[in-house]
Amino acid sequence: MMAKALEDKSNAIKPIQQVFEKFETFKVGDTDFVVPDEFKSKLPEIFKGMFIDGGLEVNEENIATAELIKKALFVEEYLPKMLELHEKQVRTKVKEETDKLLHNDQPPNTTIATDQAPQGTGNPSLEDFFRTKDETVRKL
């Protein structure tokens, strides 16, 4: 009889368990953290331990408490990674704002300079400068 009652209870709370196990992202402020599959695989056991093995009554208050416990376990396990990701986002944002204030919005010039003067500018190149017949230049 107990096994039958336990099976009936398991079947009755299946929809609630499916909602509990649907935990794709965890949002803190403006940042969304994707929940890894490793953590999601633990959720059925957590739910089973609370409501089936633990004998908690399935009501709104207990479900809300289970949700809080689920989020707390996630934060406890992944807090260092979450802080690292948040730090990278803050550094990127600060760099963008600094570049904007310093007008560093142009991409770097990666062309290679030569000692040849561009054609048609009228400016002598370094090569022309050192080829002059002026003795002061040769003494250098």
CNS distance restraints for C-alpha pairs under 8 A (distance, minus, plus):
assign (resid   1 and name CA) (resid   5 and name CA) 6.13 0.50 0.50
assign (resid   2 and name CA) (resid   6 and name CA) 6.02 0.50 0.50
assign (resid   3 and name CA) (resid   7 and name CA) 6.09 0.50 0.50
assign (resid   4 and name CA) (resid   8 and name CA) 6.11 0.50 0.50
assign (resid   5 and name CA) (resid   9 and name CA) 6.12 0.50 0.50
assign (resid   6 and name CA) (resid  10 and name CA) 6.14 0.50 0.50
assign (resid   6 and name CA) (resid  52 and name CA) 7.39 0.50 0.50
assign (resid   7 and name CA) (resid  11 and name CA) 6.19 0.50 0.50
assign (resid   8 and name CA) (resid  12 and name CA) 6.06 0.50 0.50
assign (resid   9 and name CA) (resid  13 and name CA) 6.26 0.50 0.50
assign (resid   9 and name CA) (resid  52 and name CA) 7.57 0.50 0.50
assign (resid  10 and name CA) (resid  14 and name CA) 6.24 0.50 0.50
assign (resid  10 and name CA) (resid  52 and name CA) 6.92 0.50 0.50
assign (resid  13 and name CA) (resid  17 and name CA) 6.15 0.50 0.50
assign (resid  13 and name CA) (resid  58 and name CA) 7.69 0.50 0.50
assign (resid  14 and name CA) (resid  18 and name CA) 6.19 0.50 0.50
assign (resid  15 and name CA) (resid  19 and name CA) 6.45 0.50 0.50
assign (resid  16 and name CA) (resid  20 and name CA) 6.17 0.50 0.50
assign (resid  17 and name CA) (resid  21 and name CA) 6.09 0.50 0.50
assign (resid  17 and name CA) (resid  44 and name CA) 7.44 0.50 0.50
assign (resid  17 and name CA) (resid  47 and name CA) 6.75 0.50 0.50
assign (resid  18 and name CA) (resid  22 and name CA) 6.32 0.50 0.50
assign (resid  20 and name CA) (resid  43 and name CA) 7.68 0.50 0.50
assign (resid  20 and name CA) (resid  47 and name CA) 7.58 0.50 0.50
assign (resid  20 and name CA) (resid  67 and name CA) 7.16 0.50 0.50
assign (resid  21 and name CA) (resid  40 and name CA) 6.91 0.50 0.50
assign (resid  21 and name CA) (resid  43 and name CA) 5.67 0.50 0.50
assign (resid  21 and name CA) (resid  44 and name CA) 6.58 0.50 0.50
assign (resid  23 and name CA) (resid  35 and name CA) 6.85 0.50 0.50
assign (resid  23 and name CA) (resid  40 and name CA) 7.00 0.50 0.50
assign (resid  24 and name CA) (resid  34 and name CA) 6.10 0.50 0.50
assign (resid  24 and name CA) (resid  35 and name CA) 5.39 0.50 0.50
assign (resid  25 and name CA) (resid  32 and name CA) 6.17 0.50 0.50
assign (resid  25 and name CA) (resid  33 and name CA) 5.41 0.50 0.50
assign (resid  25 and name CA) (resid  34 and name CA) 4.54 0.50 0.50
assign (resid  25 and name CA) (resid  35 and name CA) 5.33 0.50 0.50
assign (resid  26 and name CA) (resid  32 and name CA) 5.69 0.50 0.50
assign (resid  26 and name CA) (resid  33 and name CA) 5.06 0.50 0.50
assign (resid  26 and name CA) (resid  34 and name CA) 6.46 0.50 0.50
assign (resid  26 and name CA) (resid  35 and name CA) 6.76 0.50 0.50
assign (resid  26 and name CA) (resid  71 and name CA) 7.83 0.50 0.50
assign (resid  27 and name CA) (resid  31 and name CA) 5.76 0.50 0.50
assign (resid  27 and name CA) (resid  32 and name CA) 4.40 0.50 0.50
assign (resid  27 and name CA) (resid  33 and name CA) 6.13 0.50 0.50
assign (resid  28 and name CA) (resid  32 and name CA) 6.41 0.50 0.50
assign (resid  28 and name CA) (resid  33 and name CA) 7.91 0.50 0.50
assign (resid  31 and name CA) (resid  86 and name CA) 7.66 0.50 0.50
assign (resid  33 and name CA) (resid  82 and name CA) 7.27 0.50 0.50
assign (resid  35 and name CA) (resid  39 and name CA) 6.83 0.50 0.50
assign (resid  35 and name CA) (resid  40 and name CA) 7.08 0.50 0.50
assign (resid  36 and name CA) (resid  40 and name CA) 6.53 0.50 0.50
assign (resid  37 and name CA) (resid  41 and name CA) 6.09 0.50 0.50
assign (resid  38 and name CA) (resid  42 and name CA) 7.08 0.50 0.50
assign (resid  39 and name CA) (resid  43 and name CA) 7.05 0.50 0.50
assign (resid  39 and name CA) (resid  74 and name CA) 7.40 0.50 0.50
assign (resid  42 and name CA) (resid  46 and name CA) 6.43 0.50 0.50
assign (resid  43 and name CA) (resid  47 and name CA) 6.14 0.50 0.50
assign (resid  43 and name CA) (resid  70 and name CA) 7.74 0.50 0.50
assign (resid  44 and name CA) (resid  48 and name CA) 6.01 0.50 0.50
assign (resid  45 and name CA) (resid  49 and name CA) 5.88 0.50 0.50
assign (resid  46 and name CA) (resid  50 and name CA) 6.28 0.50 0.50
assign (resid  47 and name CA) (resid  51 and name CA) 6.06 0.50 0.50
assign (resid  47 and name CA) (resid  52 and name CA) 7.63 0.50 0.50
assign (resid  47 and name CA) (resid  66 and name CA) 7.68 0.50 0.50
assign (resid  48 and name CA) (resid  52 and name CA) 5.00 0.50 0.50
assign (resid  48 and name CA) (resid  53 and name CA) 6.10 0.50 0.50
assign (resid  48 and name CA) (resid  54 and name CA) 7.88 0.50 0.50
assign (resid  49 and name CA) (resid  53 and name CA) 4.84 0.50 0.50
assign (resid  49 and name CA) (resid  54 and name CA) 5.57 0.50 0.50
assign (resid  50 and name CA) (resid  54 and name CA) 4.73 0.50 0.50
assign (resid  50 and name CA) (resid  55 and name CA) 6.79 0.50 0.50
assign (resid  50 and name CA) (resid  56 and name CA) 6.18 0.50 0.50
assign (resid  50 and name CA) (resid  66 and name CA) 7.79 0.50 0.50
assign (resid  51 and name CA) (resid  55 and name CA) 5.23 0.50 0.50
assign (resid  51 and name CA) (resid  56 and name CA) 4.71 0.50 0.50
assign (resid  51 and name CA) (resid  57 and name CA) 6.71 0.50 0.50
assign (resid  51 and name CA) (resid  58 and name CA) 6.91 0.50 0.50
assign (resid  52 and name CA) (resid  56 and name CA) 7.11 0.50 0.50
assign (resid  56 and name CA) (resid  62 and name CA) 7.37 0.50 0.50
assign (resid  57 and name CA) (resid  62 and name CA) 7.13 0.50 0.50
assign (resid  58 and name CA) (resid  62 and name CA) 6.31 0.50 0.50
assign (resid  58 and name CA) (resid  63 and name CA) 6.74 0.50 0.50
assign (resid  59 and name CA) (resid  63 and name CA) 6.14 0.50 0.50
assign (resid  60 and name CA) (resid  64 and name CA) 6.07 0.50 0.50
assign (resid  61 and name CA) (resid  65 and name CA) 6.23 0.50 0.50
assign (resid  62 and name CA) (resid  66 and name CA) 6.10 0.50 0.50
assign (resid  63 and name CA) (resid  67 and name CA) 6.24 0.50 0.50
assign (resid  64 and name CA) (resid  68 and name CA) 6.34 0.50 0.50
assign (resid  65 and name CA) (resid  69 and name CA) 6.20 0.50 0.50
assign (resid  66 and name CA) (resid  70 and name CA) 6.09 0.50 0.50
assign (resid  67 and name CA) (resid  71 and name CA) 6.30 0.50 0.50
assign (resid  68 and name CA) (resid  72 and name CA) 6.05 0.50 0.50
assign (resid  69 and name CA) (resid  73 and name CA) 6.06 0.50 0.50
assign (resid  70 and name CA) (resid  74 and name CA) 6.31 0.50 0.50
assign (resid  71 and name CA) (resid  75 and name CA) 6.20 0.50 0.50
assign (resid  72 and name CA) (resid  76 and name CA) 6.06 0.50 0.50
assign (resid  73 and name CA) (resid  77 and name CA) 6.15 0.50 0.50
assign (resid  74 and name CA) (resid  78 and name CA) 5.97 0.50 0.50
assign (resid  74 and name CA) (resid  79 and name CA) 7.89 0.50 0.50
assign (resid  75 and name CA) (resid  79 and name CA) 5.10 0.50 0.50
assign (resid  78 and name CA) (resid  82 and name CA) 6.14 0.50 0.50
assign (resid  79 and name CA) (resid  83 and name CA) 6.06 0.50 0.50
assign (resid  80 and name CA) (resid  84 and name CA) 6.19 0.50 0.50
assign (resid  81 and name CA) (resid  85 and name CA) 6.20 0.50 0.50
assign (resid  82 and name CA) (resid  86 and name CA) 6.12 0.50 0.50
assign (resid  83 and name CA) (resid  87 and name CA) 6.02 0.50 0.50
assign (resid  84 and name CA) (resid  88 and name CA) 6.35 0.50 0.50
assign (resid  85 and name CA) (resid  89 and name CA) 6.34 0.50 0.50
assign (resid  86 and name CA) (resid  90 and name CA) 6.18 0.50 0.50
assign (resid  87 and name CA) (resid  91 and name CA) 6.10 0.50 0.50
assign (resid  88 and name CA) (resid  92 and name CA) 6.13 0.50 0.50
assign (resid  89 and name CA) (resid  93 and name CA) 6.18 0.50 0.50
assign (resid  90 and name CA) (resid  94 and name CA) 6.08 0.50 0.50
assign (resid  91 and name CA) (resid  95 and name CA) 6.09 0.50 0.50
assign (resid  92 and name CA) (resid  96 and name CA) 6.17 0.50 0.50
assign (resid  93 and name CA) (resid  97 and name CA) 6.22 0.50 0.50
assign (resid  94 and name CA) (resid  98 and name CA) 6.03 0.50 0.50
assign (resid  95 and name CA) (resid  99 and name CA) 6.01 0.50 0.50
assign (resid  96 and name CA) (resid 100 and name CA) 6.10 0.50 0.50
assign (resid  97 and name CA) (resid 101 and name CA) 6.22 0.50 0.50
assign (resid  98 and name CA) (resid 102 and name CA) 6.12 0.50 0.50
assign (resid  99 and name CA) (resid 103 and name CA) 5.77 0.50 0.50
assign (resid  99 and name CA) (resid 104 and name CA) 4.67 0.50 0.50
assign (resid  99 and name CA) (resid 105 and name CA) 6.36 0.50 0.50
assign (resid 100 and name CA) (resid 104 and name CA) 6.06 0.50 0.50
assign (resid 100 and name CA) (resid 105 and name CA) 6.31 0.50 0.50
assign (resid 115 and name CA) (resid 125 and name CA) 6.07 0.50 0.50
assign (resid 115 and name CA) (resid 126 and name CA) 5.59 0.50 0.50
assign (resid 115 and name CA) (resid 127 and name CA) 6.63 0.50 0.50
assign (resid 116 and name CA) (resid 125 and name CA) 5.19 0.50 0.50
assign (resid 116 and name CA) (resid 126 and name CA) 6.90 0.50 0.50
assign (resid 116 and name CA) (resid 127 and name CA) 6.96 0.50 0.50
assign (resid 117 and name CA) (resid 121 and name CA) 7.47 0.50 0.50
assign (resid 117 and name CA) (resid 123 and name CA) 6.52 0.50 0.50
assign (resid 117 and name CA) (resid 124 and name CA) 6.11 0.50 0.50
assign (resid 117 and name CA) (resid 125 and name CA) 4.48 0.50 0.50
assign (resid 117 and name CA) (resid 126 and name CA) 7.73 0.50 0.50
assign (resid 118 and name CA) (resid 123 and name CA) 7.96 0.50 0.50
assign (resid 124 and name CA) (resid 128 and name CA) 5.76 0.50 0.50
assign (resid 124 and name CA) (resid 129 and name CA) 6.54 0.50 0.50
assign (resid 125 and name CA) (resid 129 and name CA) 6.28 0.50 0.50
assign (resid 126 and name CA) (resid 130 and name CA) 6.36 0.50 0.50
assign (resid 127 and name CA) (resid 131 and name CA) 6.26 0.50 0.50
assign (resid 128 and name CA) (resid 132 and name CA) 6.59 0.50 0.50
assign (resid 130 and name CA) (resid 137 and name CA) 6.83 0.50 0.50
assign (resid 130 and name CA) (resid 138 and name CA) 7.61 0.50 0.50
assign (resid 132 and name CA) (resid 137 and name CA) 7.67 0.50 0.50
assign (resid 133 and name CA) (resid 137 and name CA) 7.97 0.50 0.50
assign (resid 133 and name CA) (resid 138 and name CA) 7.94 0.50 0.50
assign (resid 134 and name CA) (resid 138 and name CA) 6.92 0.50 0.50
assign (resid 135 and name CA) (resid 139 and name CA) 6.31 0.50 0.50
assign (resid 136 and name CA) (resid 140 and name CA) 6.79 0.50 0.50
